[in-house]
Amino acid sequence: MPVGSRTPRADQRSHVKSAVGINVSDGRRQKQKISYNDCDMEIHTNIPLKNYTTMKLGGNARFMTEARTPDDIQKIYKNAKSQKLSIFILGGGSNVIVKDEGFSGIVIRMRIPGFEVISDDINNTIIKIGAGEIWDSVAKRTVDMGLSGIEAMSNIPGTTGATPVQNVGAFGQEIADSLQSLEAYDSETDTFVTLQRDDCKFAYRDSIFRNESPGRYVITSITIKLSKNLPQPPFYDSLQEYLDKHGIKIYTVDAIRNAVIDIRKDRLPDPKIMPNTGSFFKNTFVEKWQVDDLKNNYHDAPSFELGDGLYKIPTGWLIENAGLKGSLLHGIRVYDKNALVLVNESAKSYSDLAAARDEIIGHVRDKFRIQIQQEPLEI
């Protein structure tokens, strides 16, 4: 969910039916017009994006509005295009960082609701979910229905529409496992389209929406297929360790959800208290020669063979063994319980965050000859 959202002041608010003239650089109205036809929509101006993102950094959005229906999306895009305004879709702001210069276009906060069971049989249930639904509320609701498939993705912040963009996942599950299709607005053709799972070209924390066609599609709903069977081991290592430690032998969806929530609370700081974006770095994929090189010098270095000559190296291990866990760099703390997490302790700008990020990447590269990558998107 957005953190620190507030009602704009009167001079930041513009209720639009036909046309408004706005110049947000000095807060005064000018003759520039932004037409929204007969769309009854409220446009806010000069909004601090740090109030809508969990890292609490960055500049302002020139314009901001909300979309509650797919038609809202289409109308906003048409009119923004006519005014040559760029657009950014913002969900919960939990996996986004904002540059100091802010965003000169219009930010659309995704608020499209919906939760509809469209198919139900003895083994599976298929559900269509609006892109604006809070993801953890969706996870809880499906667990309450006794359905398996996204229970290990519990307590992940943000909105449902964001999950396919980065193929969101946790503890061995990812949205690509359950997604059947999604509906989206295609801004290139000004049409609504349905994309099947394979069309999304999912990979680790990646998809067509982030890689091949960023900005082209606005996801308005997703359709997922969940199982009525109990979750089956083997589970992700840290999840299995928790289950064993707590003597949990019957693997219900409730048990898995509760375990995941406990683990996440221990490993990930609450962004309402300690500003962060969750895992700031992706796990790292390398070739066999890099694994061999690493293990020649660090025999206990963990690695996981993925096939096709690729191996996964936990990036948290690399950062920790570069001596950076717990370090304070430019006001950004490498979290002492999870080196993948960067906490904004006293940073004042995106530039501070970028300096800390680049220093961490440089230390890891210099020590291990491995390049690590940032996970959050940037505005």
Secondary structure as a PSIPRED ss2 file (coil, helix, strand):
# PSIPRED VFORMAT (PSIPRED V4.0)

   1 M C   1.000  0.000  0.000
   2 P C   1.000  0.000  0.000
   3 V C   1.000  0.000  0.000
   4 G C   1.000  0.000  0.000
   5 S C   1.000  0.000  0.000
   6 R C   1.000  0.000  0.000
   7 T C   1.000  0.000  0.000
   8 P C   1.000  0.000  0.000
   9 R C   1.000  0.000  0.000
  10 A H   0.000  1.000  0.000
  11 D H   0.000  1.000  0.000
  12 Q H   0.000  1.000  0.000
  13 R E   0.000  0.000  1.000
  14 S E   0.000  0.000  1.000
  15 H E   0.000  0.000  1.000
  16 V E   0.000  0.000  1.000
  17 K C   1.000  0.000  0.000
  18 S C   1.000  0.000  0.000
  19 A E   0.000  0.000  1.000
  20 V E   0.000  0.000  1.000
  21 G E   0.000  0.000  1.000
  22 I E   0.000  0.000  1.000
  23 N E   0.000  0.000  1.000
  24 V C   1.000  0.000  0.000
  25 S C   1.000  0.000  0.000
  26 D C   1.000  0.000  0.000
  27 G C   1.000  0.000  0.000
  28 R E   0.000  0.000  1.000
  29 R E   0.000  0.000  1.000
  30 Q E   0.000  0.000  1.000
  31 K E   0.000  0.000  1.000
  32 Q E   0.000  0.000  1.000
  33 K E   0.000  0.000  1.000
  34 I E   0.000  0.000  1.000
  35 S E   0.000  0.000  1.000
  36 Y C   1.000  0.000  0.000
  37 N C   1.000  0.000  0.000
  38 D C   1.000  0.000  0.000
  39 C C   1.000  0.000  0.000
  40 D C   1.000  0.000  0.000
  41 M E   0.000  0.000  1.000
  42 E E   0.000  0.000  1.000
  43 I E   0.000  0.000  1.000
  44 H E   0.000  0.000  1.000
  45 T E   0.000  0.000  1.000
  46 N E   0.000  0.000  1.000
  47 I E   0.000  0.000  1.000
  48 P E   0.000  0.000  1.000
  49 L H   0.000  1.000  0.000
  50 K H   0.000  1.000  0.000
  51 N H   0.000  1.000  0.000
  52 Y C   1.000  0.000  0.000
  53 T C   1.000  0.000  0.000
  54 T C   1.000  0.000  0.000
  55 M C   1.000  0.000  0.000
  56 K C   1.000  0.000  0.000
  57 L C   1.000  0.000  0.000
  58 G C   1.000  0.000  0.000
  59 G C   1.000  0.000  0.000
  60 N E   0.000  0.000  1.000
  61 A E   0.000  0.000  1.000
  62 R E   0.000  0.000  1.000
  63 F E   0.000  0.000  1.000
  64 M E   0.000  0.000  1.000
  65 T E   0.000  0.000  1.000
  66 E E   0.000  0.000  1.000
  67 A E   0.000  0.000  1.000
  68 R C   1.000  0.000  0.000
  69 T C   1.000  0.000  0.000
  70 P H   0.000  1.000  0.000
  71 D H   0.000  1.000  0.000
  72 D H   0.000  1.000  0.000
  73 I H   0.000  1.000  0.000
  74 Q H   0.000  1.000  0.000
  75 K H   0.000  1.000  0.000
  76 I H   0.000  1.000  0.000
  77 Y H   0.000  1.000  0.000
  78 K H   0.000  1.000  0.000
  79 N H   0.000  1.000  0.000
  80 A H   0.000  1.000  0.000
  81 K H   0.000  1.000  0.000
  82 S H   0.000  1.000  0.000
  83 Q C   1.000  0.000  0.000
  84 K C   1.000  0.000  0.000
  85 L C   1.000  0.000  0.000
  86 S C   1.000  0.000  0.000
  87 I E   0.000  0.000  1.000
  88 F E   0.000  0.000  1.000
  89 I E   0.000  0.000  1.000
  90 L E   0.000  0.000  1.000
  91 G C   1.000  0.000  0.000
  92 G C   1.000  0.000  0.000
  93 G C   1.000  0.000  0.000
  94 S C   1.000  0.000  0.000
  95 N C   1.000  0.000  0.000
  96 V E   0.000  0.000  1.000
  97 I E   0.000  0.000  1.000
  98 V C   1.000  0.000  0.000
  99 K C   1.000  0.000  0.000
 100 D C   1.000  0.000  0.000
 101 E C   1.000  0.000  0.000
 102 G C   1.000  0.000  0.000
 103 F E   0.000  0.000  1.000
 104 S E   0.000  0.000  1.000
 105 G E   0.000  0.000  1.000
 106 I E   0.000  0.000  1.000
 107 V E   0.000  0.000  1.000
 108 I E   0.000  0.000  1.000
 109 R E   0.000  0.000  1.000
 110 M E   0.000  0.000  1.000
 111 R C   1.000  0.000  0.000
 112 I C   1.000  0.000  0.000
 113 P C   1.000  0.000  0.000
 114 G C   1.000  0.000  0.000
 115 F E   0.000  0.000  1.000
 116 E E   0.000  0.000  1.000
 117 V E   0.000  0.000  1.000
 118 I E   0.000  0.000  1.000
 119 S E   0.000  0.000  1.000
 120 D E   0.000  0.000  1.000
 121 D C   1.000  0.000  0.000
 122 I C   1.000  0.000  0.000
 123 N C   1.000  0.000  0.000
 124 N E   0.000  0.000  1.000
 125 T E   0.000  0.000  1.000
 126 I E   0.000  0.000  1.000
 127 I E   0.000  0.000  1.000
 128 K E   0.000  0.000  1.000
 129 I E   0.000  0.000  1.000
 130 G E   0.000  0.000  1.000
 131 A C   1.000  0.000  0.000
 132 G C   1.000  0.000  0.000
 133 E C   1.000  0.000  0.000
 134 I E   0.000  0.000  1.000
 135 W H   0.000  1.000  0.000
 136 D H   0.000  1.000  0.000
 137 S H   0.000  1.000  0.000
 138 V H   0.000  1.000  0.000
 139 A H   0.000  1.000  0.000
 140 K H   0.000  1.000  0.000
 141 R H   0.000  1.000  0.000
 142 T H   0.000  1.000  0.000
 143 V H   0.000  1.000  0.000
 144 D H   0.000  1.000  0.000
 145 M C   1.000  0.000  0.000
 146 G C   1.000  0.000  0.000
 147 L C   1.000  0.000  0.000
 148 S E   0.000  0.000  1.000
 149 G C   1.000  0.000  0.000
 150 I C   1.000  0.000  0.000
 151 E H   0.000  1.000  0.000
 152 A H   0.000  1.000  0.000
 153 M H   0.000  1.000  0.000
 154 S C   1.000  0.000  0.000
 155 N C   1.000  0.000  0.000
 156 I C   1.000  0.000  0.000
 157 P C   1.000  0.000  0.000
 158 G C   1.000  0.000  0.000
 159 T E   0.000  0.000  1.000
 160 T H   0.000  1.000  0.000
 161 G H   0.000  1.000  0.000
 162 A H   0.000  1.000  0.000
 163 T C   1.000  0.000  0.000
 164 P C   1.000  0.000  0.000
 165 V C   1.000  0.000  0.000
 166 Q C   1.000  0.000  0.000
 167 N C   1.000  0.000  0.000
 168 V C   1.000  0.000  0.000
 169 G E   0.000  0.000  1.000
 170 A E   0.000  0.000  1.000
 171 F C   1.000  0.000  0.000
 172 G C   1.000  0.000  0.000
 173 Q E   0.000  0.000  1.000
 174 E E   0.000  0.000  1.000
 175 I H   0.000  1.000  0.000
 176 A H   0.000  1.000  0.000
 177 D H   0.000  1.000  0.000
 178 S H   0.000  1.000  0.000
 179 L E   0.000  0.000  1.000
 180 Q E   0.000  0.000  1.000
 181 S E   0.000  0.000  1.000
 182 L E   0.000  0.000  1.000
 183 E E   0.000  0.000  1.000
 184 A E   0.000  0.000  1.000
 185 Y E   0.000  0.000  1.000
 186 D E   0.000  0.000  1.000
 187 S C   1.000  0.000  0.000
 188 E C   1.000  0.000  0.000
 189 T C   1.000  0.000  0.000
 190 D C   1.000  0.000  0.000
 191 T E   0.000  0.000  1.000
 192 F E   0.000  0.000  1.000
 193 V E   0.000  0.000  1.000
 194 T E   0.000  0.000  1.000
 195 L E   0.000  0.000  1.000
 196 Q E   0.000  0.000  1.000
 197 R H   0.000  1.000  0.000
 198 D H   0.000  1.000  0.000
 199 D H   0.000  1.000  0.000
 200 C H   0.000  1.000  0.000
 201 K C   1.000  0.000  0.000
 202 F C   1.000  0.000  0.000
 203 A E   0.000  0.000  1.000
 204 Y C   1.000  0.000  0.000
 205 R C   1.000  0.000  0.000
 206 D E   0.000  0.000  1.000
 207 S C   1.000  0.000  0.000
 208 I C   1.000  0.000  0.000
 209 F C   1.000  0.000  0.000
 210 R C   1.000  0.000  0.000
 211 N C   1.000  0.000  0.000
 212 E C   1.000  0.000  0.000
 213 S C   1.000  0.000  0.000
 214 P C   1.000  0.000  0.000
 215 G C   1.000  0.000  0.000
 216 R C   1.000  0.000  0.000
 217 Y E   0.000  0.000  1.000
 218 V E   0.000  0.000  1.000
 219 I E   0.000  0.000  1.000
 220 T E   0.000  0.000  1.000
 221 S E   0.000  0.000  1.000
 222 I E   0.000  0.000  1.000
 223 T E   0.000  0.000  1.000
 224 I E   0.000  0.000  1.000
 225 K E   0.000  0.000  1.000
 226 L E   0.000  0.000  1.000
 227 S E   0.000  0.000  1.000
 228 K C   1.000  0.000  0.000
 229 N C   1.000  0.000  0.000
 230 L C   1.000  0.000  0.000
 231 P C   1.000  0.000  0.000
 232 Q C   1.000  0.000  0.000
 233 P C   1.000  0.000  0.000
 234 P C   1.000  0.000  0.000
 235 F C   1.000  0.000  0.000
 236 Y C   1.000  0.000  0.000
 237 D H   0.000  1.000  0.000
 238 S H   0.000  1.000  0.000
 239 L H   0.000  1.000  0.000
 240 Q H   0.000  1.000  0.000
 241 E H   0.000  1.000  0.000
 242 Y H   0.000  1.000  0.000
 243 L H   0.000  1.000  0.000
 244 D H   0.000  1.000  0.000
 245 K H   0.000  1.000  0.000
 246 H C   1.000  0.000  0.000
 247 G C   1.000  0.000  0.000
 248 I C   1.000  0.000  0.000
 249 K C   1.000  0.000  0.000
 250 I C   1.000  0.000  0.000
 251 Y C   1.000  0.000  0.000
 252 T C   1.000  0.000  0.000
 253 V H   0.000  1.000  0.000
 254 D H   0.000  1.000  0.000
 255 A H   0.000  1.000  0.000
 256 I H   0.000  1.000  0.000
 257 R H   0.000  1.000  0.000
 258 N H   0.000  1.000  0.000
 259 A H   0.000  1.000  0.000
 260 V H   0.000  1.000  0.000
 261 I H   0.000  1.000  0.000
 262 D H   0.000  1.000  0.000
 263 I H   0.000  1.000  0.000
 264 R H   0.000  1.000  0.000
 265 K H   0.000  1.000  0.000
 266 D H   0.000  1.000  0.000
 267 R H   0.000  1.000  0.000
 268 L C   1.000  0.000  0.000
 269 P C   1.000  0.000  0.000
 270 D C   1.000  0.000  0.000
 271 P C   1.000  0.000  0.000
 272 K C   1.000  0.000  0.000
 273 I C   1.000  0.000  0.000
 274 M C   1.000  0.000  0.000
 275 P C   1.000  0.000  0.000
 276 N E   0.000  0.000  1.000
 277 T E   0.000  0.000  1.000
 278 G E   0.000  0.000  1.000
 279 S E   0.000  0.000  1.000
 280 F C   1.000  0.000  0.000
 281 F E   0.000  0.000  1.000
 282 K C   1.000  0.000  0.000
 283 N C   1.000  0.000  0.000
 284 T E   0.000  0.000  1.000
 285 F E   0.000  0.000  1.000
 286 V E   0.000  0.000  1.000
 287 E E   0.000  0.000  1.000
 288 K H   0.000  1.000  0.000
 289 W H   0.000  1.000  0.000
 290 Q H   0.000  1.000  0.000
 291 V H   0.000  1.000  0.000
 292 D H   0.000  1.000  0.000
 293 D H   0.000  1.000  0.000
 294 L H   0.000  1.000  0.000
 295 K H   0.000  1.000  0.000
 296 N H   0.000  1.000  0.000
 297 N H   0.000  1.000  0.000
 298 Y C   1.000  0.000  0.000
 299 H C   1.000  0.000  0.000
 300 D C   1.000  0.000  0.000
 301 A C   1.000  0.000  0.000
 302 P C   1.000  0.000  0.000
 303 S C   1.000  0.000  0.000
 304 F E   0.000  0.000  1.000
 305 E E   0.000  0.000  1.000
 306 L E   0.000  0.000  1.000
 307 G E   0.000  0.000  1.000
 308 D C   1.000  0.000  0.000
 309 G C   1.000  0.000  0.000
 310 L E   0.000  0.000  1.000
 311 Y E   0.000  0.000  1.000
 312 K E   0.000  0.000  1.000
 313 I E   0.000  0.000  1.000
 314 P C   1.000  0.000  0.000
 315 T H   0.000  1.000  0.000
 316 G H   0.000  1.000  0.000
 317 W H   0.000  1.000  0.000
 318 L H   0.000  1.000  0.000
 319 I H   0.000  1.000  0.000
 320 E H   0.000  1.000  0.000
 321 N H   0.000  1.000  0.000
 322 A C   1.000  0.000  0.000
 323 G C   1.000  0.000  0.000
 324 L C   1.000  0.000  0.000
 325 K C   1.000  0.000  0.000
 326 G C   1.000  0.000  0.000
 327 S C   1.000  0.000  0.000
 328 L E   0.000  0.000  1.000
 329 L E   0.000  0.000  1.000
 330 H C   1.000  0.000  0.000
 331 G C   1.000  0.000  0.000
 332 I E   0.000  0.000  1.000
 333 R E   0.000  0.000  1.000
 334 V E   0.000  0.000  1.000
 335 Y C   1.000  0.000  0.000
 336 D C   1.000  0.000  0.000
 337 K C   1.000  0.000  0.000
 338 N C   1.000  0.000  0.000
 339 A C   1.000  0.000  0.000
 340 L C   1.000  0.000  0.000
 341 V E   0.000  0.000  1.000
 342 L E   0.000  0.000  1.000
 343 V E   0.000  0.000  1.000
 344 N E   0.000  0.000  1.000
 345 E C   1.000  0.000  0.000
 346 S C   1.000  0.000  0.000
 347 A C   1.000  0.000  0.000
 348 K C   1.000  0.000  0.000
 349 S C   1.000  0.000  0.000
 350 Y H   0.000  1.000  0.000
 351 S H   0.000  1.000  0.000
 352 D H   0.000  1.000  0.000
 353 L H   0.000  1.000  0.000
 354 A H   0.000  1.000  0.000
 355 A H   0.000  1.000  0.000
 356 A H   0.000  1.000  0.000
 357 R H   0.000  1.000  0.000
 358 D H   0.000  1.000  0.000
 359 E H   0.000  1.000  0.000
 360 I H   0.000  1.000  0.000
 361 I H   0.000  1.000  0.000
 362 G H   0.000  1.000  0.000
 363 H H   0.000  1.000  0.000
 364 V H   0.000  1.000  0.000
 365 R H   0.000  1.000  0.000
 366 D H   0.000  1.000  0.000
 367 K H   0.000  1.000  0.000
 368 F H   0.000  1.000  0.000
 369 R C   1.000  0.000  0.000
 370 I C   1.000  0.000  0.000
 371 Q C   1.000  0.000  0.000
 372 I C   1.000  0.000  0.000
 373 Q C   1.000  0.000  0.000
 374 Q E   0.000  0.000  1.000
 375 E C   1.000  0.000  0.000
 376 P C   1.000  0.000  0.000
 377 L E   0.000  0.000  1.000
 378 E E   0.000  0.000  1.000
 379 I C   1.000  0.000  0.000
